[in-house]
């Protein structure tokens, strides 16, 4: 079994409060969960208005499948017009490692 995780650090557009931040972050998380069937949540910068870190995780019997899902999520993140990607960190491991 293989586990893949992504940490996506984002700068948000014209956000001036934590309430506006939630209005941007919640739909992003809902879309990535629905589209890619992964676990997802806000994992960092929760107290900052214009910055967030999203974490996503997936599990598969195939390393290729995990890598493919991670690739698709990376492309999705770079294509979002309402955010700017600062950094993406990828982690893929076998449960036997």
Secondary structure, DSSP 8 states (H G I E B T S, - for coil): -EEEEEEEEEEESS--SHHHHHHHHHHHHHHHHHHH--EEEEEE-TT-SSEEEEEEEEEES-HHHHHHHHHHHHHHHHH-TTEEEEEEEEEEEETT-
